[in-house]
Amino acid sequence: MRLPDSVTGSFLVVLGAAAAYGGYILPPVPGQPVGPNVFPLVIGTGLALCGLAIVFGIGHSFEEEEELIPLEDGQAAAPPPQGKLQGKLYGLRALLPPALLLFYVFAADRLGFIITAAIMVYITSTALGAKLKLALPLAALSPFAVHLIFGKLLRVPLPAGLLPTPW
């Protein structure tokens, strides 16, 4: 049984709101600008926003959905590969997360967090089927958002690499 996107998105909104509320009611640590309450508040808010995007179908085009092949018992199966080459390369997507993790480990100190994360986001989004007009802004903006949250707000040291450090 497949759940509709509205149910999944609503669940994420409730879960994110609960995490954000939990972070909100945690007392801050005296003398520290960022305490243990900030992390669940930031993550919960982000999760709730992602859930709202799923509920309202932001970033999803319904006419691009492929027709699934029905099985004997009436359940829907995955769509068939479009060609021999795509079918062979489709299985290689499972190697993408460990390959990107290795890339980050070896490149983050040399290139810096922003450049490395932008490359990783672009490769991941295009591998998942995002069009260029979505993949490029996502790759450009998401590393800066992560840097602002973790580097500036939470003061987690992120490698600067090729970019000058004052930014």
N, C-alpha and C positions, 0 to 999 in steps of 0.2 A: 504494500500500500504506500502510495506516495502522498505526502502532505502538501497541501497548497502552500505557495510562497507566503500568503498572508498569515497562515498559522505559524510558520517558521519565523517570519519576521516579527510577529507579535510576541512570540516566546523570547526572542532575543531582546526586544524592547523591555519586557518585564524583567528579564534577568539582568540587563544592563542598568535599569532603574534601581533594582534591589542592590546591586553592587555600588552604584553611585550614592545611594542613600546610606549604605553601610559606611562608606568612606566619609560622607558628610557628618555623620553622628560620632565618628571617632574623634577623641580630643586631640588637638595638635600638641606637639612636644614644645614646652616652653623654651624659648631661646633659639628655636630652629624655624626658619621660614618655610621649610617643606618637611612635613612630618609623615608618619605612616598613613595618614588619612588621604593624602593626595593621590597615591597610586590607584587605589580602588575607585576613587572619584573620577580620575581621568579615564581609566579603562572602562568603567561602567558607562560613562557618558559616550565614549566612542562606540561601545557595543550597542547602546540604545540608538545612536545615530545610524549605525549600519543596519540595525533591524528596521528602522523607519525607511531606509532606502530600499530594503527588500519588500516591505509592505506596499510601498507606492511604486515599485517597479523601476526605480531610477537605475539607469545603466543596463536595462534588460529590454531587448527588442523581441516582441512576441512573434513577429513574422519570420525570424531567423531560426525558430525551433524546427528540428528535423523530425520527420515521421519515424516512429519506432516500429520495429518488427514485432508483431504479437507472437507469443509462445503458445503452446498447446493449451495451457490452463488459463489463458486470457491475460496473463501478466505481460507488461511491456518490457522489452529487452533493449539493450543499447543499440544505437543505429549502426549499420554495417560500415566498415571503412570505405572511403570514397574510391580508393584505388590501392594497388599493391604497395606502392611506396608509402602512402599515408598510413596504411595498416601496420607496416613494419615500424615506422617512426612513431606511431601512436604509443607503443609500449615503452619507448625511450623516455617519455615524459616522467615516468616514475623515477628516473635517475636525476631529474632536475633539482629537487631539493638538496640531496647530498652534494651535487656538483656545485650549486650556488653557495652552499655552506663552506666548502673548500675554497671557492673563489674568494669569499669574504675573509676567511682566515689568512689567506696569503696576500690579498690586495688591500685590505683596510688600512694597514699601517703605511703603505706606500702611497696609495691614491687618496686616502682619507675616507671618512664615513660617508659624506655627502655623495661623492662620485661613485663609490662602490655600491652604496644603496640604490642610487639612481639606475645603475647598470642592472642590478639584481631585479628591481621592480619592473624595468622595461622588459627584460628577458622573461620574467614570470608572466607578466600580463599578456605579452604577445604569444607565449606558449599556451596560455589558457584561452586564446582566441580573441583577445581584445583588438579592436581596430587601432590604427596608428593615431587617429585623432583623440583617442582615449588613453592610449599607452604612453604617449609623450608627456602630456600634462601630469599624468599620474606619476611618472618617473621623475619629473622635475619637481613636483610639489611635495610628495610624501616624504622624501628624505629630510626636507627642511622642516616639515611638521614634526617629525620624530626628533630632529635635532633641537627644536624649540622646546618640546616637552621634556625630553630626557637630558639634553645638554644644558639648557638654560634654566628650566624650571626645577628639575630634580637634581641638577648639578652632577650628572653622570659623565665622567670624562669620555669623550668620543675622539677617535683619532682625526687630526686635522689633515694630514697628508699634504697634497699639493696646494690646497687652498690656504690663504693666509689666515692666521688664527684670530685676529681681532673681530672678525664677523661673528 
